Amino acid sequence: MRLLYIDAFAGISGDMTLGALVDLGLPPEALQDAADRLGLEGVEVHAHLVERQGIRAMRVEVRGGQRGVVRTYANIRALIEESGLAEEVKRRSLEIFGVLAEAEGKVHSRPPDQVHFHELGAVDSIVDIVGCALGLHHLGVDKVRCSALPTGRGWVRTEHGVYPVPPPAVAEILIGVPCYSGDAATETVTPTGAAIVKACAGEFGDMPEMVVEKVGHGAGTRELGVPNLLRMFLGDAAEDPLPRDRLAYLLETNIDDMNPEIYDHVLDLLFEAGASDAWLTPIQMKKNRPAVCLRVLVGPENLEAAREVVFRETSALGLRVLKVSKEEAQRDFLSADTPWGRVRVKIGMRGGDIVNFSPEYEDCRELAKRAGVPLKRVFEAALFEARRQSEQR
């Protein structure tokens, strides 16, 4: 899987995004071709190398465009839909622009289709957004992950007046996106940059395990005290070689300060949360304190629920999470008739051969209590009948 990781340590804008994508291999002439296909008369796209605090980076600038023209989102959408660009590029471009128009519309109390952009700003946004979609398509990116975004702080002047940072449209876009103020006393996440991240990034957080092929830097223009760069890592995600049905997690924690009566309740909750198994092991900790190691085996889909139970219901302050390979025999049931009644017997199979029999404990226990016979006799009778049936198959 081709993965693009966006490291927005200094923020993100449309031109910084284009710069990083060009640095990764998107041809600048492809951006110019896209502008021409969109019918943006007089628009020129220029890319050139710059340095930010000694770090080489790519700077992309969009120049030209008619002055005094106002485009609505509906106009821009028509431009994109009627262009000769690849369908995937059109689709992603419309997704990004849709995020931007919806946020602007909500802030200014108008339908997204009626959101308007003055021509110079609209040209930048169109080229930035379509260029981003084009870059992801050209580089073969399957998945985008992004770091948390530093929004900056202070005040910013707009055509509507002076707004706090992040300005209202950016704040609206960033709902659901991890972000923080950072140290820069200026706006470091623009509406276009925020919309690109919101529409394209499938997940957020630290850089995942990946095999990096290239690193790209896109340059901003302001002095921030840190390199004003957007950094992108392009490569292959480290895919788990295990099929999902064999992937499991083993949670472990050592506990030495909890009322032991609580463990039964904890185990019940863990099984309700989807744990495949959970068990306790007596251990000795430092200074020979007796303690218990709680272990939980759980599938990926129930990992968070099991974690929540451990932290909420026990005195544990930490948790070891180990990725493990789980192998299971194929399972089936048969019914075994005993002198005291019928017992369900679980059978385990590998390669079509039965390798194990396990009479259901509760069935055996109920028959033993009802008939007043030892539990082991019921268990042995059910096991004998199950084996007899399997030999006749």
Buried (B, 14 or more C-beta within 10 A) or exposed (E): EBBBBBBBBBBBBBBBBBBBBBBBEBEBEBBBBBBBBBEBEEBEBEBEEBEBEEEEBBBBBBEBBEEEEEBBBBBBBEBBEEBEBEEEBBEBBBBBBBBBBBBBBBBEEBEBEEBBBEBBBBBBBBBBBBBBBBBBBBBEBEBBBBBBBBBBBEEBEEEEEEBEBBBBBBBBBBEEBEBEBBEBBBBBBBBBBBBBBBBBBEEBEEEEEBEEBEBBBBBBEEEBEBBBBBBBBBBEBEEEEEEEEBBBBBBBBBBBEBEEEEBEEBBEBBBEBBBBBBEBEEEEEEEEEEBBBBBBBBBEEBBEBBBEBBBEBBEBEEBEEEEEEBEEBEEEEBEBEBEBBEBBBBBBBEEEEBEEBBBBEEBBEBBBEEBEBEEEBBBBBBBEBBBEBBEEE
